[in-house]
Amino acid sequence: MSGSDLPMLGFLGGSFDPPHLGHLIIARDALEQIGLEKVFLIPAKQSPMRNNAHNASFEDRVQMCREMSKGRDWLDVLDIEGELPSPSFTVNTARLLVEKFPGAALFWLLGADQWERLPEWKDYDLLARMLRFGVATRPGHKICAHPPPYPEATLIHARNIEISSTELRERLYCNLPIDHLTPARVHDFIVGKGLYKHH
């Protein structure tokens, strides 16, 4: 099997606290521009970039991602970080992905701002050998070269969509609507469970 015949899968990690249309847009853009067969959302059990706890439980964040993937056969969810120790280092997740999808080309999807800091990630050398990277453009950030083992980067021309989970949480705290910022199924799940009502 040649390299071009490998199944190509994308993985978008994050807190998803909560997931929103920005996540959906970058996942779809990556799918189409890289030529992926499917994109998997991977909610972090505890992000190493966060010092404080997530606002919603891991289980609720996984379910919100599942709600977002319903009706979209190109999008799925993996809750594998629930099996791993905290914090959720990407290198540990990558090891499970290599086992779960043998022979596939695995693309970790991230923004150019995160790409710049990739050599600082835990066990960068192992990570760069296990994964390829789909890097979404960000204003003010360059897709720079990294030191050995030279991780492979495929550029994603991202739309400059200014939506953040922080904004959604703040609007919910203030009893403002978010139905224009997240898919209807996610919105209904949040409202039904009364999530993000308190700081």
N, C-alpha and C positions, 0 to 999 in steps of 0.2 A: 504494500500500500504506500503510495507516495504521500508526501507531506500535504499536498493539496487535497487528498482524499480523506484526510482525518476529519472526524466529526469536530465541529467548532462550537464550543459552548462558552457563554459569557456568565460572569458572576459579579453581582453588584452587592457589595457589603455595606453595612451602615447601621446606625441606631434605629432608623425608621420609627421615630418617636414624635409624631406619627409619619407614615408614608404619605406622599403627596404627588401632585401631577409632575413636578420637576423630576422625581425619581422615574416616573413612568416614561417621560419624554426621553431622558438620557438612555434608558434601557432600550427603547424602540429605535432611537438613532443608532445605538451601538449594533443592534441586531441587523439593521439594514446596511450600515456603512461597512461593517467588518464582514458581513455575510454569515452571521451566526445562525445555528439551527434553533437555539433557545437561549433565553436569559433566565438565570436563577437569582432571586433576591435572597440574601443571607443576613438576617438580622443578627446583630452582635449581642451576645449574652451580657457582656460588659465591655464596652469599648475602652481600649487602653488610652484613648485620647480624652476621656472624660474622667474627672476626679470625683464627680458626684454620681449618684444613682440615676438610672433612667426614670423618666416620669411615669411611664407605663411599664407593666411587667413584661418579661421576656415572652410569656405565653400570649399576652394581648398584642404585642408588637408582631409576633409571628402570625397571629390570626388576622391582623389588619393587612399584612402583606398578602395573605391568602385571599382576602376579600378583593384586593386590588388585582390579583391574577385571575380571578374568576371570569370566564368568558373570553380569555385571551390565551389561546393554545400555545403561543410563543413565549409565555411568561409562566414561571413556576417559583416555588419557595422551598428552601432547604433550612431546616431547623437544627442543623448539625452542630452549631456552636453551643447548643444546650448540653451536648455531650462532653464538651471540653472544659478545662479549668479556666477560671477567670484570672486576668482579663483575656479578651478574645484576640489573641495575636494571629495575624493573617497566616503566618507560617504554619501554625498548627491546623488551621482550616485547610490550607493548601494540601497538607499531607493526606487528609481525609478525602479531598476531592480527587487526588491522583489515584487513590485506592478505589473510589466509587466510580470513576469514569476512566478506566484504563484505555490507553490508546487514543484518547481525545485530546484535541488542542484546547487548552484551558486559558481563557482570557479573563483576567481580573480587571474590572472596569473602575476607573478612578479619574478624578479631575487633574488638570495640569498642576494645580496647587499642591495636591498630594504627591504627584509624580516627582516634583522637585525635592521632596523630603524622603523619597523611597530608600536611599542608602542608610537612613536613620532607623528604618524599620527593623524589628528583631529578626536576626538571622537573614539579613538581606541576601547574602550569597546563595543560600539554599532556596530562598523564595524566587530569586531571579532565574534559577535553573528549573524550577517546577512550573512556573506560570509564564504566560505571555501577558501583555498589558494592553488594554484599550484605553487610551488617554484622551479625555475630553478637553477641548480647548477652553481656556478661561481668560478673560480680559486681564492683562497685566502679568501673565505667566507664560513662560516659554517651555517648549518640549525639549529639555536639555538632555545631553548625553550623560550616562552614568558610568562609574568605574566598573572594572571586571566584576562579575561575569557578563556584563553588558546585556541587561534585560531587553527583550524585544518589545517595542512600542508601536502600536498601530493608532494613527491619529483618528479621533472622532470629532468632526466639525459640529460642535454643540451649539444649540440655541442659547442665547443669554436670557434664561428664564429666572427671574428673581423671586423664587419661592423657597422658604426654609421651614423646617419643622418648628424652629423656635418661634417664627411668626404665627404658625397655626396654634401653637400652645398659648401664646400671648392673647390671640384673638379669642380663644375658648375661655381663658381666665376672665376676659372682659365681656363674655356673653355676646361676642360678635360672630357672624356667620363665617363658615369656612367652606361652604358647599361649592364655591367657585375655585377652590384651591386643591381639592382632593377628590378622587372618584366617589360616586354616590354610595357605593357599598362600604367604603371606608368611613365616610361621613356618618352613615346610618349606624355603623358599629360603634363609633365613638360616642354618638348621642345616646344610643341604646344602653351603653354601659356607664354613661356619665363620666367618661375619662376627661382628664385635664381640667377639672372644675376648680382645683385648688393648687396653689403653688407648692 
